[in-house]
Amino acid sequence: MLYNGNMEEIRIIEVKQSVFAANDRKADELRQQLKEKGTFLLNVMSSPGSGKTTALSKIINILKKDYQIGVMEADIDSDVDARTISSLTGVETIQLHTGGMCHLDAGMTAQGIDSLEDKHYDLIILENVGNLVCPAEFDTGSIANMCILSVPEGDDKPLKYPLMFEVSNFVLINKIDVLPYFDFDVDKCKENIRYRNGMADIFEICAKDGRGIEEVAEYIRKLIEDWRK
């Protein structure tokens, strides 16, 4: 218990808990709204330079044949990724600036969805701000979370950033083409991921040459179809 200079009790307000609770309520509301619209929201998280944008562009080019797709690119500044996704895929893409914040929450995500063109989307992909800490703490209202971990980052990242892997439904191990040049143990990495989240599905990919991308696209397709049922 805390006291002020007059030894009177001082009230303690758990602000962080309140913020998370309010965000969780907003996230649940957004999920319900998306369900009513038939729109699947996929939240994609990773470190900067993991290959998110390259991987997403190839996944989108497979799925856009069957789904109306919209993309929201979240960054502290710039519109580089939004322009890249738009030019490589041709799907509707908007840039979200977070005003210096290192994550998106449910309210910010809802604003982004409202800003997309007024038409039906089967799939909206949110490419979250690049880091392995803050984005994992805030529920965006997504139906599923995808994390990308690249070989140069090291196979120990699931141990160092546990929450990211705990909240991810599936994980892509990217840049497997450079495995010969890094001290990265794929089996150990998978073991570390499963230590944090035994339910997470894991894929080995190379976004650069497309290895494993078709398998991931089909996995996302199944997620969407199962969710629709």
C-alpha positions in Angstrom: 0.0 0.0 0.0 1.3 3.5 -0.9 0.9 6.7 1.2 1.5 10.3 0.4 3.5 12.7 2.6 0.6 13.0 5.1 0.5 9.2 5.5 -2.8 9.1 3.7 -3.5 6.1 1.4 -3.0 6.8 -2.3 -5.2 5.1 -4.8 -3.3 2.9 -7.4 -4.9 2.7 -10.8 -3.8 -0.2 -13.0 -3.7 1.7 -16.3 -2.1 -0.9 -18.4 -4.7 -3.5 -17.4 -7.5 -1.1 -18.2 -6.0 -0.3 -21.6 -5.7 -3.9 -22.5 -9.3 -4.7 -21.2 -10.8 -1.9 -23.3 -8.8 -3.0 -26.4 -9.9 -6.6 -25.9 -13.6 -5.5 -25.9 -13.0 -3.5 -29.1 -11.3 -6.5 -30.7 -14.2 -8.8 -29.9 -16.6 -6.2 -31.3 -14.6 -6.0 -34.5 -14.4 -9.8 -34.9 -18.2 -9.9 -34.6 -18.6 -7.2 -37.3 -16.2 -9.0 -39.6 -18.0 -12.3 -39.1 -21.3 -10.6 -40.1 -19.6 -9.2 -43.2 -17.9 -12.5 -44.0 -14.4 -10.9 -44.0 -11.4 -12.8 -42.7 -8.8 -10.6 -41.0 -5.2 -11.9 -41.0 -2.7 -10.1 -38.8 0.9 -10.6 -39.9 3.8 -9.8 -37.5 7.6 -10.1 -37.6 10.8 -8.2 -37.2 11.9 -5.6 -39.8 13.6 -7.2 -42.7 12.1 -10.7 -42.2 10.6 -10.7 -45.6 7.0 -10.0 -44.7 6.2 -7.9 -47.7 7.8 -10.2 -50.2 6.1 -13.3 -48.8 2.7 -11.6 -48.6 2.9 -10.4 -52.2 3.4 -14.0 -53.4 0.7 -15.4 -51.1 -1.7 -12.7 -52.3 -1.0 -13.4 -56.0 -2.2 -17.0 -55.4 -5.2 -16.2 -53.3 -6.5 -13.2 -55.3 -7.8 -15.6 -58.0 -10.5 -16.7 -55.5 -10.8 -14.0 -53.0 -11.4 -10.2 -53.0 -8.4 -9.0 -50.9 -7.5 -5.8 -49.2 -4.2 -5.0 -47.5 -3.4 -2.5 -44.7 0.3 -1.7 -44.3 1.2 -0.4 -40.8 4.4 1.6 -40.2 5.5 4.5 -38.0 6.2 6.4 -41.2 6.7 6.1 -45.0 4.5 4.3 -47.6 7.2 2.1 -49.1 5.6 -1.3 -48.2 2.1 -0.2 -49.4 3.5 0.9 -52.7 5.4 -2.4 -53.1 2.4 -4.6 -52.3 0.2 -2.5 -54.6 2.6 -2.7 -57.5 3.3 -6.4 -57.1 -0.3 -7.6 -56.6 -2.7 -5.0 -57.8 -5.0 -5.4 -54.8 -6.4 -2.5 -52.9 -3.8 -1.3 -50.4 -3.7 1.5 -47.8 -0.9 2.8 -45.6 -1.6 3.2 -41.8 0.7 5.5 -39.9 0.9 4.8 -36.2 2.1 8.3 -35.1 5.2 6.8 -33.5 3.5 3.9 -31.8 5.1 0.5 -32.3 1.9 -1.5 -32.8 -1.7 -1.4 -33.9 -4.6 -2.0 -31.6 -8.2 -2.9 -32.4 -9.4 0.7 -32.7 -6.7 1.6 -35.1 -7.3 -1.6 -37.1 -11.0 -0.7 -37.3 -10.2 2.7 -38.6 -8.1 1.2 -41.3 -10.8 -1.2 -42.4 -13.3 1.7 -42.6 -10.8 3.5 -44.9 -10.6 0.7 -47.4 -12.8 1.2 -50.5 -16.5 0.6 -49.8 -16.8 -2.9 -51.2 -16.8 -6.5 -49.8 -13.5 -8.1 -48.9 -13.2 -11.8 -48.4 -9.7 -11.4 -46.9 -8.1 -8.3 -45.3 -4.4 -8.7 -44.5 -2.9 -6.4 -41.9 0.9 -6.2 -42.1 1.7 -5.0 -38.6 4.5 -2.7 -37.5 7.9 -4.6 -37.6 9.0 -5.8 -34.2 8.6 -8.9 -32.1 7.3 -7.2 -28.9 4.5 -4.6 -29.1 2.3 -6.0 -31.8 2.0 -9.3 -29.9 0.6 -7.4 -26.8 -2.5 -5.9 -28.6 -5.4 -7.9 -30.0 -6.2 -6.3 -33.4 -9.5 -8.1 -33.8 -7.9 -10.5 -36.3 -9.3 -14.0 -36.9 -5.7 -15.4 -37.1 -2.2 -14.3 -36.4 0.8 -15.2 -38.6 4.4 -14.6 -37.6 7.4 -14.7 -39.8 10.9 -15.5 -38.4 13.8 -15.3 -40.8 17.0 -17.4 -40.6 19.4 -14.5 -40.1 17.5 -13.6 -36.9 18.5 -16.8 -35.1 16.7 -19.9 -33.9 16.5 -18.6 -30.4 13.9 -15.8 -31.0 10.9 -17.9 -29.7 12.7 -18.1 -26.4 13.5 -14.4 -26.2 10.2 -13.1 -27.4 7.7 -15.6 -26.1 4.4 -13.7 -26.4 4.8 -13.3 -30.2 4.9 -17.0 -30.7 2.3 -17.7 -28.1 -0.3 -15.6 -29.9 0.6 -16.8 -33.4 -1.6 -19.4 -35.0 1.1 -20.3 -37.5 4.8 -19.4 -38.1 6.8 -19.1 -41.3 10.5 -19.7 -41.1 11.7 -17.6 -44.0 15.0 -17.3 -46.0 15.8 -21.0 -45.9 18.0 -20.4 -48.9 20.6 -18.8 -46.7 20.7 -21.7 -44.1 24.2 -22.8 -45.2 25.6 -19.3 -44.2 24.1 -19.0 -40.7 24.3 -20.9 -37.5 20.6 -21.7 -37.6 19.1 -25.1 -36.5 15.7 -25.5 -38.1 14.7 -28.4 -35.9 15.8 -26.5 -32.8 13.8 -23.5 -33.9 10.7 -25.6 -34.4 11.3 -27.1 -30.9 11.5 -23.6 -29.4 8.3 -22.5 -31.2 6.5 -25.5 -30.0 7.8 -24.9 -26.5 6.0 -21.6 -26.5 3.0 -22.8 -28.5 2.3 -26.4 -29.1 -0.7 -25.6 -31.4 1.2 -23.4 -33.9 1.7 -24.8 -37.4 5.1 -24.2 -38.9 6.2 -23.7 -42.5 9.6 -23.4 -44.0 9.7 -21.0 -46.9 11.9 -18.9 -49.1 9.9 -15.8 -50.1 12.6 -14.9 -52.7 12.2 -17.9 -54.9 8.8 -19.0 -53.8 9.6 -22.2 -52.0 6.8 -23.2 -49.6 4.5 -20.3 -50.6 1.9 -22.4 -52.3 1.6 -24.5 -49.2 1.1 -21.5 -47.0 -1.5 -20.0 -49.4 -3.5 -23.3 -49.3 -3.3 -23.3 -45.5 -4.7 -19.8 -45.3 -7.4 -20.8 -47.8 -8.4 -23.6 -45.5 -8.5 -21.2 -42.5 -10.9 -19.0 -44.4 -13.1 -21.8 -45.5 -13.2 -23.4 -42.1 -14.0 -20.1 -40.5 -16.9 -19.5 -43.0 -18.5 -22.8 -42.0 
